Amino acid sequence: MKNRIILIVFFLVFSSCKQLDPDHDRSLSGSAKTAIPTISHVPTETPEPEPISVDSCGANPWDDQPDSEAIQQCIDRAKSGDTVLFTSGVNQPDYQGYLIDKTIYLVLNYAKDNLLFTATDPNDYPLLQATDDLKGYVVSLVARSRISNFGKVDNVTISNLQIDGNQQNRICKGQDDLLNGLDDNWGTWLWSECPEAGNGLCDPGTLNMCGASDLGDTQQNYKGNPDAWSTGLIVDNVYITNTECATALPLCGAASKIVDTTIETAGDKPLNPACESTDPDEPYPDWSDGITFEGPDNIITGNTIIDASDVGIVFFGGRNTIISNNKVIATEGNHGMFAAIAIHPWGWGDVSGLEITNNTVINEASTTCGGIHAGINIGTHMWDGSCVGSADLVSVGNPNHCSAEPDQPNGTLCNLGEPCQIWAYVAEGETLTLTDNYVEGAQINYLVEGLDLVGTLIDSGNVSVEPRYTDWVGDAGCDIGGMIDRWGIHDFVAHHPSLPGWTDKRVHCAW
């Protein structure tokens, strides 16, 4: 972007030397000798690097010209430890924001760490606006095709920015119903990032913070193998709006945070063809999560998700993660989502130590053209029994087996690349904490299905208010393994395993 206020200052420190007359360095006749003067070297402190303004490279938030190339030029200039600034001014006359026509890569050519991307005024978020023809994400953490060691991309913070995905003018899938960049906004200007259609990191999302995570590490030992994991990734006080599809904000890595961030409008969800879409520029629903994340020791706290169309906050697995003090809302009208907060460990099956606390879920959407199906959902069995054709090595489940009533796997790992029925695993001596949450108006306010509970579930203080019908079409008759399920509305449902005080009912259809 472009910050005309602060320029880059290069400090060159020179040692000051006095040139001596060569005659002073020779012995003289007689007793007299000329002393060689002593040169004292005074150590100098290394100056702090000045922030780099994207405006200094030619970006301009006050005009109507694309800014991506200028922004990328300044970001590429940044070294580990630098700060990159974007000019605030959203509330000032003639401020257009930075127009992003090519995905901005925070780390493009070689691994860097300890970077900060932020605003000149933290109280006035600069705007990064996707143009109509932008392919892929507005901002991405790292160009994976160029950086083989991107596990060394650590401690990158993006804060106090507004990023708009331009949902009203971008298309997820065109008439061919494919994410291929032919008649839609899939892809990127960096061809090597998206050589084949369908890569999710090339979808027309908004802010992509996916670093490295080691899908071969069943122990999730990021401290023992730091080069295989990105750590210290932080999204703080960012406002993300109008995501076209896929996910507004994916985060991959360990020991990272998304805090105090708002995501408003991500995809659209008209399950019934008779219902009007909230983004009617193409014939297919454009699913999008609000936050999609994975890996151990991550913290998702204090965020607000409004009208995501797939899942508000979805977790793909990892140990010792905290999801707390978030608010997920489906507003009035044809809005809704399959779940507000979902623990779906398609990746790391071991979610021991997970804490889901003090979150608020409110559904105000239509009962026929929207609504939140499950408020807080733990386990993947809602998704057609959670049977996958090609599992990850770190997943937990029933290898080469799929049924409506599977045996509890007790921590059994799936076989890499083979079919498996996925579960969320809590190990012996470990806990999963579900406390002090508030859910109002989902069809099933709390749903546990597919929790491999060998350890302990701490369940207390969870409030359920007025569950109500939504457009959950699976409730009309869900058939899996020859068993037909119907469920209606409920406060607390648990199956696989059943839980004391919860309704025991199988719910194996997301649609």
N, C-alpha and C positions, 0 to 999 in steps of 0.2 A: 504494500500500500504506500502511502506517501506522506511523509511528515516533513513539511518545509521548515519546521521550527528549529529542529536540532540537526546539525550536520555532523558527519563523521570527522573526528579529529585523529590524525595519526601523530603519535609522539615519537620523535627520534631522539634518542639520548646519545650524545657524543662525549667521549672522554676528552678533557681539555689537556693538551700537552704543550710544553714549552720546548721549542727547538733550541738546542745548545750549540754554541760555537765549538767546533771540533778541537780547537786549541785548548779548551778548558779540560780536555780529557787526556792530557799528556803531562808527563813529569817535566818540571822546570829545573834549570841549573840552580845550584845553591840550596839553601835550606827551605826556601819558600815553596809552597805547593798550593795550587788553586783548588778549592773544595768544589766538588760536584754538587750542584744544588739538588735538594730533596724535593721530589714531586709527591704531593699528598693526593690520593684518590679518595674523594668523598663519595661514599655510597649514595645512590639516589633511589628513591622509592619508585616502584613500577606504578604508573598512573592507572586508575580505573578506566576501562574502555568507555568511551562515550556511546550512548545509545545510537542505533542506526535508524534514521527516519526513512521509511519507504518513499517519502516524497522527494528525498534527495536523489533518487534514481529516476525521477520523472513521473511517478504516480501522482495523481491529482484527484482528490475526492470532490472537487468543486466543478469538474467538467463532465461531459457526457462521453468520454473516450475510454476504451478498455484499459485496465491498469495491470493486468496479470504479468506482462513481460517485465515491466519496471519493478513491480513488487518482487518477482522472482530474482531479478538481478541483485537487489539489495539483500534479500535473504541469503543468496548464495555467497555474498560477501561476508556474512556473519561467521564468526568463529565460536568455538565452544566458550561459554561464559558470557556471550553477548546478549544484549536486549534489542529487539526490533520494535519500533513504535509505529502506530497508525494514528493519523490525525483525527481527533474528535471534532464534532460539529453538527451532529444530526439535527439539533434544534435551531441551527442557524440558517438564514436565508441562502438559497442557492447550493446548499450542501447536497451532493448527489450520492455520496458514498463511493467506495472503490468498486468498480465494475469488473467482475471476474469472468473472463471468457476462456481462460485456461486454468486448470486445477493448480492451486498453489501448493508446492511441496515444501514443508518446513525444513526437511533435510533431503537434499536432492542428489548430491554427487559423492559424498563420503560421510562416514558416521561422525556425528557431533553430539555433544551433551551440554547440559546446563544452559539451555536457551530459554529466553522469555519473550513472548509475543504479546504485546499489550497496547493500551491506549495512552495518548498524551494526557487525557483527562479521565481518570478512572470513574468519574461520576457521569460521563457522557460517552456511551459506547460508540466507537466508530462502526460504520456499516460496511460489510463486505457483501455485495449483491451479485448473485449469479445472473449472467446474461442468458437470453433465450437459447443461444446455441452452445452453451457450456456443456461439455461432455464429462460425466462423472461427478465426483465430489467437488465442492467449492474449495475446501482446504483438506489436504492429507498430510499426515505426519511424515511419511518416509516413502521414497521411491525404492521399492523392494528390488526391482529388476536391476538397479544400478549399484545397490549397496549390499554386498553379500553378508557383511557382519552387522546387520542392523539391530542385533541384540545389544550393541554398544550405544544405541540411541537411547539415552537415559536422561532423566531430569529435564524434561521439556514441559514448559508451562505456557498455556494460552489463557488469557484472562481479559475481562472487561471489553469484550468485542461483541458485536451483533453480526450474525452470519445468516443470510437469507437464501434459501434454496430455490426461490422463484418457481414454486409449484404451479402457479397459474399459467406459466408459459413453457415449462419443460415437460417432457413426456418420458414415462418409464418404459413402456413397451408400445410400439406402434401397431399397425394393422396386422403385422405378422405374428404378434404375441410373443416376440423374442427380444431378449436383452442383447442386441447385437450392434447397436450404433447406426443401423441403416435408416430407420425412420423414427429414432428416439434419441435420448440423451445419454445412452450408455457409452463408456469409454474414457479416454483421456488423450491429451496432446502427446503424451509420452508413449509411443506405440508399444514399447517393450513391456509396459505395465499391464497391457490388456491384449495379449496376442490372440486369445480365444474368447468367444462370446460367453456371457454368463458369469464371469468373475465378479463376485459380490463387492470387491473393493473398487470396482469400476462403475457401480450403479450410480444413478443421479441422486446421491445423498447429499449431506451438508458438511459435517466436520468429521473426518476420519482420523481417529487417534489410535489406530491399530499398529502397535509395535510388534516385537518378537515374543512368542510364547512357545515353549518346547513341548510339542505333542508326543515326544518320545520319553518324557520325564514323568513316570507314574508317581514319583514321590513329590513332585512339584517343588523341587529343590533349587529354587532360583538363586539362593545365596551361595550354594555350592558350585553353581555353573552360571555365573552372572552374564557371560557373553551370549548365552542362549536366550536370555530374557531381557526385555525392556522393562525398566523400573523407573519410578519417580515421575510418571506422566501425570500431569495435572491439568484439569479443565476447571477453571474457577470463575464464577460470575460471568458466564457467557450466555447470550440470548440467541437461541437458534429458532428460526421461523421457516415455515413453508417448505418442508422437506418433500420432495417429489415421491420417493419410494425407497425401499430397502431399510435404512435406518438413519435417523438424524445424527446419532453420535455413537459409533462403535469404539470400544476401548479394549485393546489386547495387551497383556503384559502382567506384571506383578507389582505389588506394593505401590499402587497408583490411586488417583482420586478423581472423582467428579463431584464438585461441591457447589452449592448455591447457584446452580445453572437452571435456566428455564428453557423448555422446548415446547413450542406452540405450533400445532398443526403439522402432522407427519403422515402422509399418505391419505387414502380414503377407503371406506369400508362398506360399500353397498352390497351385501350378500344377496338381497332380493333384487332381481332385475327391474322390478316395478318401482324400486326406490330411487330417488334422484341422488346422483353422486355429488359430493361436495367438490369434486375436481373433474368436471365432465369433458375434459379435452381428449379422452380416448375411451375405447369401448371396454376396458378391463379395470377391475379394482387394483389400486396401487398400494399394496401393503407396506407399512413402514413401522418399525419399532421407534420408540423414543430414544432409550439408551439400550445398547446391546453390549455386554461386556463378559470377559472371561479372565480366569487366572486367580492365583492365591493372594491373600492379604490386600485386596482392593477395598476401597471405601467409596460408597455412593451415598451421599448424605446432603440433606437440605435442598434437594432439587424439586422442581415443579414440572410435571409433564401434562400437557393439555392436548387432548384429541390426537393421540397416536392411534393408528388404525390396526396395528398387529398386536404388539405388547408394549405397555408403557415403559417398564424396566424389565429386561430379560437377562438372566444370568446363565451362562453356558458352563459353569462349573469352576471349582477351585476351593481350596481350604481357607478358613479363617477370614472370610470376607464379611463386611458389614454393609447392610442396606438399611438406612435409618433416616427418620425425619423427612421423608420424601412425601410429596403430594401428587397423586395421579387423578385426573379428572376427565370424564367424558361430558361435554357440555350439551345443552339442549339442541335437538335437531338430529340429522342423520350421521351421528358420530358414534364411535364405539370401538371396542377392541376385544380380542380373545381373552386377554388377562391384563390386569393392571400391573401386577408385580409377579413375575414367574421365575421359578427355579427350574430351569430346563438344562440339565448337564449333558448335553450332546457331546461335549468335550470331556473335561475332567469330571469323572463321576463322583469322586470323593469331595463332598462339600462339608466335611466335618469342621466344626467351629463356626459355621455360618450364623450370623445374627440378623434377624428381620424384626426391627423394633421401631415403634412410634411412627409408623407410616400411616398416611390417610388416603383412602380411596373413595371417590364420590362419583356415582353415575347419575347423570341428569338427562341422558340421551333418550331417543325414541325407543319404545318397546317393540316396534316392528321393523324399523330401519336402522337399528344401531344398538347401543348399550354395551356394557362390560359383561362378558360371559362369566368369568371367574375373577373375583377381586384379587386375592392372593392365592397363587397356585404353586404347590410344591410337588415336584415330580412331573415326568413327561407323559404319563399314560393317557392324558386327555387327548394327545395327538395320535389318534388311531392305534392306541396301545403302545406307542413309542417304539415301533419296530423299524429298524433301519437296515438297508441292504449292505452298507459298508461302514463298519464302526472304526473309531479311532482306538489306538492302543491304550489310551488313558481312560476310556469309557468303562463304566461298570454296568453289568447286566447279565442276561441269559444268552450265551453264545449259540448261534445257529438255532434259535428257538423263538417262536412268537405265538402267543395265545392270549385269550381274554383273561385267563386265570393262571398266570405263570407262578412258579416257585420263587420265593425270595432268594436273590443270588448271594447274599451274605458277603458282599465285596468282591465277587468274582469279576475279573477283568474280561472285557470283550476281546475277541481275536481281531487283530488288525486287518481291515479290509473285508471282513466277513460279516454276515447278517448277525444282528444282536437286538435284543429287547432291552432298552436303556432304562436305568434306574438312577436315582440320586442316593448316594451312599453316605451314611454316618457311621464311622468306625466305632468299635468297642472302646469304651472309656471316653468317647468324645460326645459332644452335644450339638444340637441344632436348636437355636433359640428363636421362638416366635412369641413375642410379647408386646402388649400395649399398642396394638394396631387398631385402626378404626376403618371399617368398610361399610359403605352405605349404598344400597341399590343395585348391586350386581345380581345376576341370576343365581349364582352360588357365591356367596361372599368369601368363603374360605374353602379351598379344595386341595386335599392331599391325595395324590394317586401316583404310585410308583416311587415311594420312599423306602429305601432299603435301610431300615432303622435297626442297626445293631447296637448303637449307642443310645443316647437319651434325647427325647424331644422335650424341651422346656416350653410349655404352652400355658400362658397366663395373661390376663388383662386384655384379651382381644375382644373388641366390641363389634357386633354385627347388627346392622340396622336395616330393616325393611328390604330384604331381597325382592327383586321383581323381574318379570319376564323381559327378555331381550329378543333379538333376531337370531338366536342360537338354533339354527335349523336342525342340528343333530338331535335335538330333543324330540323331534317328531318321530324318531325311530332310528337308532344307531345300531348297525349290524356289524359285529366283529366276531369272527369264529362261530358264526351261526347263532350268536346270542344277541337279542334285541334289547337295547337299553332305552329307557325314557326316565327323566329325572325331575323336571319341574323346577321350583324355586326352593332354595335352602340357605340356612345360615352357615352351617359347618358340615362338610361332607368329607369322609376319609375312607378310602378303599386301597388296599395294598400300601400300608396296613390299615386296618380299622383302628380307631382311637376311642378311648372312653369319652362318652358324652357327645360324640360326633355321629352323624347319620352315615351308615355304611351303605354306599350305593356306587355302582360302577358307572363311570362317565368316560367313555372311550371315543368320543367324537368331538373334534374342535369345531367343525362346521355347524 
